[in-house]
Amino acid sequence: MKFFKLVATAAAASALLAGCGGGDSVSDGPSFDLSGAPGSLMATPTTLTTLTPQAFQAAAPASLFQVAGVPKCTVTFNYFQYGTVGGAGEKTTASGGIMVPSGTDAACTGERPVLLYAHGTTIDKNKNMASPSDSEAALIAAMFAAQGYIVVAPNYAGYDSSTLPYHPYLNMDQQAKDMVDALTAARKGFTAVGAKANAKLFVSGYSQGGFVSMVTQRALQLAGTPVTAAAHLSAPVSLSAFGDAVYAGNVNLGATIFSPLLITSLQRTYGNIYGTPADMYEAAYAPHIETLLPSKTPQNELFATGKLPPTAFFAADSLPKPAGFETFFGAGNLIKTSYRNAYLADLATNPTTPKHPLRIAANKNDPLKQEWTPNRPMLMCGGNADPTVFYALNTLGAQAYFTSKGVPAQAVTVLDVDSAPSGATDPFAAAKVGFGLAKTAAAAGGVSAVLQAYHGSLVPPFCNAAARGYFAQF
């Protein structure tokens, strides 16, 4: 659901590309480069709309501000386009949003910290984090920009006006480069949009964005770019173990959407995940699957027209079929049993040194397989009953990995919002209590309602609120 809709006042994309300017530094003004080189700013950022605190509150539901707090700042939503690369290193373009706070409150004046934010999985080709009509953009605007953060939020290559015909989903190298390129380009446009940044840089993201934010923190560290702190929320960072769990039959909710995005991404990058789509996908899906996502067609319509199955990931007679995951096995399934069996055979024979191309690709894009030791504080937040991104496998798995690398416990904070406060001094007590109330309200619709809302609706506001509280100490 969208929080609210506003009429955008932006010029058409062709008008955006008509902008020109000079200077090689931010202080000299924006530097434009229509070549599409990585990190290039392709035109003057364009203001879509400006919301005063009063207008924001009038347009959005009160429940948003019950978690985010009363807006302190006017937020200006700006759209920008930048150059980056695709999954195989090909030159391409992408777009994103720059949210700029202003106003008389002390939180809104002077030089402000920057939040580089990575959005969650969506199949919506028109995803635009520069627009407050996007529910995730509205949440981040209320949570951070309206409280004094300059927010840079890429849409990623493959979305909105990007010239890339696919999205490099969970491609570790590309997604980090995409984020860094977006930040580089956005900074070139800060003067034009009235953004005055201080030296503090925070990195965060939710779901897919949690994976992206972690690999971006890693990339920035390796490049010597200072990061103040990071928050990786409901992040599928244990990519190889997660894939093994799914193919073992522990299928996550939404797998029929996530898997085609991931497989197309990896196939475009490595070219060997299958010989043809028919090697992996059932006949009903193989002919169109490589160009299906992201899409301008709503998800429910894709299901209704048979372009994707809602839940049937494996065939009804495919084994093993763990108890509790039966809904993901059935007629009209997505993945061929022969492909699954080949994957499982490799898992059994080569549990730690995979030979199957999909398992090899997952290892290459798993941030916990890269011998990385973070040097800046991070928060990892999620909910223990998440049916989409398994908490124990990903969040707790990452915690165990960093502990094994000698990262001090105080440098990695782990939060389960679906737990009781640990006492009067629990810094995340409000997020836990708020989540509990929201979960109880959702339970009025039954167990299924909670499962459907858990990852996409219930957890995001409370993990983002926890991230803001975590960042405040820095």
N, C-alpha and C positions, 0 to 999 in steps of 0.2 A: 504494500500500500504506500502511496505517496503522501507525505505529510501535508503538502499544499502545492498549489499551482500558481505560477506568476507568469505574466506575459513578458517574454524576454525582449529587450530593446537592442540586441546586438545586430550589427550589420551582417549581411550574408558572408559566407566563407570567402567568396571571391573578393569582397571588399576588404576582408582582413588581409589578404595577400597583397593588396595594393599599397599597404603602408610602407614607409621607408624612413630611414633615419641614419644617424652616424654616431661615431664614437666607439671606442673599444672597451670601455669600462662602464660599470654600473653608475659611477659618479658622473660620467659624461652623458648619461642617458642611454636608452636602449640601443643595442647593436643588432641589426637585422641581417639575416643571411638566408636567402631563398634557396640555397644549394641543398638544404636538408642535412647538412653535416651534423653529426651527433652533438647535442647540446646547443644547437643554434636556435635562436629566437626568430621565428619566421615572419612576425608582424607585431605591431604594437598590440599589447593585450587590450581586449575590448571589454568594457563594462557591460554586464548583462542586466544587473539590477542592484539597488542599494536598499538595505533594510535597516531602519532604525530599530532600537530595542522594542519600541511600542508596536511597530509594524510587524516585526518578527513574531511577537507574542499574539498579535491579532490574527496572523495567518496560520500559525501552527497550533496543534492541540496542546492543551495545558499539560498533558502527561509528559511531553517532551521536556518541558522546563522543570517539572518536578524532579527529574533526574539531573538535567544539565545545569539547573539554577537559572535565576532571572538574568536575562542578557544585560551586560554592562555596556557593550559597544555597538555602534552601528557597524554593519558588515557590508562591504562592497564585494560583489561576486564578479570576477574578471575571467575572461576566457583567453587562453593563449595556445599557440601551436608551436611545435618544436621538432627538430630533427632527432632521430634515434636509429636503432637498428632492429632487424627482425631476428628470428630464432637461429637463422643460418648466417647471421652477420650482414644480411642485405640491408642497404640503405632504405629508410622509410620515414614516415612522419607520424606524429601523435599529437594529442591535445590534452588540455587539462584546465584546472581552475586555480586561481590565486584569490584567496579570501583575505581581505584586508580590514582590520579593525580600526575604528576611529571614534572620537567622542571626547567628552570632558572628564570622564572617570579616569582615575590614575592608571587603571589597567589598560586603558586604550590609547594613552599618549606616549610620546617619546619613542625610543627604539624598542621594538618588540621581538620576542623569540620566534623562531620559525619552526613549524611542524611540517615535516614531509610525511604525507599520509598516503597509504596504499589501500585501495578499496577491495572489497570482497568479490567473490565470484558472481558474475552475472552473464546471462546469455544475450542481454539486450545490446544489440549493436550500437544503439544510440546513447549508451551510457555517457553521462556528462556531469562530472563533478564540479563544473562551474555553474550549474543550475540548481537553485534551491528547490525546484520541483522534483529533483532526485532525492529520495528519502535518506540515502546514506550521506549525501552532501549536506542536507538539512541537519542531520544529526551532528555531523562534524562541525558545521558552522555554529550550532547552538553550544556544543560542548567546548569548542576551542576558540574559534574566531570571535564569537560574541563575548568571550572572556579575555581577549587580548592577545591571542596568537595569530601570527601571519601563517596561513595554511596554504601549502602547495600540494595539490592533489591531482596527480596524473590520471588520465582515462585509460592509459596503456595503448601500445601499438595494437591495431586491429579493431579499435573501437572509434566511434564518433567519426571524425573526418580523416582518420588515419588511412593511408594508402595501402597498408598491408592487408592482404586478403584473408588472413587468419590471425588468431591471437596466440602468442608464444606462452601459453598457460604453464605456470610452474617451471619454466625454463630458468634455472637459477642465474646463469650468466646474463641472459637477455633481460630478465625482469629487473635485475640490479642496475644494469646499464640504462634501461628505460627510466628508472627513478632518478638516477644521477643526472641523466641528460635533461630530464624535466626540471630538476632543481637548478641546474646550470643555466638553462634558458630562462626560467622564471626570474632568477636573480637579475638577469639583464633587463628585465621589464619592471623591476621593483620601483624605480624612480618614476616611471610613467604612471603607475597605479597608486603612488603615494605610500608605498610600503617602506618603512624605515626599520631595518632589521638590526638586532644586536648580534653578538657572537654565538648565542645559544642555538643549537640545532637539535631538535628532537625528531625521532623517526618512529612511526607507528603504523599499524595496519590491522585489519580484521579478516579472519578466515584466509582465503587466498592472500589477502593483503598482509596477514601476519607472517606468512611464508616470505612474501616479497619484502616486508620491512626487515626481517632477519637477514636475508641475503644482501639487502642494501646496507645494513649496518656493517656487515662483513666487508663489502666492497669499499665503503667509505673508509673503514679502518685500514684496509690494505693500501688504499690510495693516500693515506695520511691526512684525510679530512676529518677534523675533530667532530665527534658526535657527543652531545651532552649526556643523553640517556635515550633509551629505546623501550618500546612496549610492543610485544608481539602477542596478538589476541586471537584465541581460538585458532592457532596456526598449525596447518598440516606440515610440520617441518620434518617429521620422521618419514620422509617420502617412500623410501624403499620398504621399510617395515610395514607401513600403511598399505602399500600395494600388495605385499605378501599376505596381509590379513584379509584383504578384500578377495583375493583369488582363492584363499583358503575357505571362503564362504562367509566371512564376517563382513558382509557388504554394508557400506554406509548409506544413509539416507541421501538421495540425490545422485547416486552413482551413475545413473543413466544419462545425467547431464555432465558431471565432472569428467567421466572417462572419455567421451568423444573429444572434449576440449583438450584434455591431456594427451591423448593418443595422436590427434592431429598435430599438436605442438611438437611432440617428439618425432613424429614421422617427417615433418617439415625440416627438423633439425638434423636428424641422423639418417633418414631414408631407409631404415631397415627394420622398423617395428613390425612390418608385414610386407609381403610381396605386392599384394593388392588388398584393398579393404575387405574383399570377400574371404580372405584368409582368417580374418578376425571377427568380422561382423556377420550376423545372419542376413540372408538374402533380402529381407524387407528393408534393411537399412544401409547395406553396403554401397549401393549406387550413388547416394546423395550425402553420405556421412561426412566426407572430407570438406565439404563447403557449407555444411549446415549451421555451424556455430562459430562465432556469435551470430545472432539473427535479429531481423526486425519483426519476426513473427513471435507473438507471445508464447511462453512456455506451454500453457494449457492447450493452445491451438496445435502446437507441435505434437503433443500427446494425442489430442482428439483426431488428428488427421493421420496418425500412424507413422509420423516421421521419427518418433522415439517412443519407447515404452515407458510408462510412468515409473514402474518399479522393477519389472522383470529383467534382471541383469543376466542371470544364468538360466539354462533350461531346467524344467521341472525335475528331470531325471539326472541332472548333473550332480556329481558327488565329489567331495563331502557337502552336506547340507546341515550346518550347525543349527541346533535348536534356537528359536527366537529370530531366525533370519529367513524363515520360509517365504515371507512376502516378496523376497528378491529373486525367487525361483519360480518360473512359470512359463506359460505359453506366450509367444511373441517376444521372447527374450532377445537381448542385444548381442551378447558375446557367445560365439560358438564354443561348444563343449570341447572340440578338438584343440582350440587355442588355449582354453583354460587348462586342459590336461597337459599340454606341452609346458606351460608355465609351472604347474605343480610338480611335474617330473623334474624340472631343473631345480626347483626349490628343495625337493627331497635329496637330490644328488649333489647339488652345489649350494648349500644354504648360505655360505658366507662369500663365495666367489662365483657369482652368477655367470651363466653362459647364455641364457635366454636374452634376446635383445631388449625386451621391455624391462626386465630386471636390471640389466646393465645401464640402461638409460635412466632408470629411477635412481640408481646409485650415483650416477654422475651429477644428478640434480638434487641430491639430498644434502642439505647444509650440515647435517650431523655426520657426514662421511668425509668432510673436507679438512679435518685436522685444524679446526679454527678455534682459537681461544679469544673470546671477546675481551676488550680492555676497557669497556665502559658499562655502567650499570644497565640492567635490563629487567623489565617486568614481563612475565608470561602469565596470561590470564585466560581462564576458560571455565567451563562447567563440567563437572564429573560425569553427567549423564548425557552429554552431547552425542546424538545419534549420527551426526554428520562428520565431525572431526573428533575422533576418539581421544578423549582427554588423557587417559593413562598412557596410550601409545605415543602421543605427540608431545603434550605439555610435560608430563612427568618423565617421558623418555628423553626429552631435551634436557631437563634438569639433571637427570642421571648422567647424561653425556658430559655436560659441562663440569659436573662434580668430578667425573673421572679424569678430566683434563686439568684439574687443580684450580678451577675457578672458585674463588672464595664464596661461601654460601651467601654472604651479604651482598654480593655483586649480582646475584640472580634471585629475584623475588618471584615466587610462584603463588598465584591466587586462584582458588576455586570459589567462584561466586556462589555456587550451589552448595554452600556449607554454612554452618552456624558461626557467628562471631566468636573469636577465641578469648574474648574478655574485654574489659573496659578500655584497654589500650590498643585494641585491634585497629590499625589504621584503615582497614577496609570494611569495617563493621557496617557502615551505611550502605555500601554496595551489596553486601551479603543480605542485609535485611530487605533492601529494596528489591533484589532479585527474588527473594522468598515470597514477598507479597505479590509480585508480578506472576510468578509461577503458580501460586495459589489461585489467582484470578483466572489464569488460563485453564487450570484444571477443571473449572466449571463446565468446560466443553468436553471433558473426558481425557483419558490417557493419550489418545491419538492427537488431540488438540495441542497438548503439551509437547509431544514429540515433533509435530510439524512446526511449532513456533520456537522451539528451544534454541536452535543455532542461529536462525535468521532474524528473530524478533526479540526473544527474551534476554539472551546474553549480551548482544552488542552495546546497548546503552550503559549497562552496569560495568562492563569491562572498560569501556571508553571513559566512564567517570572515574574508575580506579586508576586508569592511565594518567588522567589529568592530575589527580591527587598525588600520584607517584612523581610526576614531573615537577610538581610544585616545590619539592624539597631541593631541587637543583636550580 
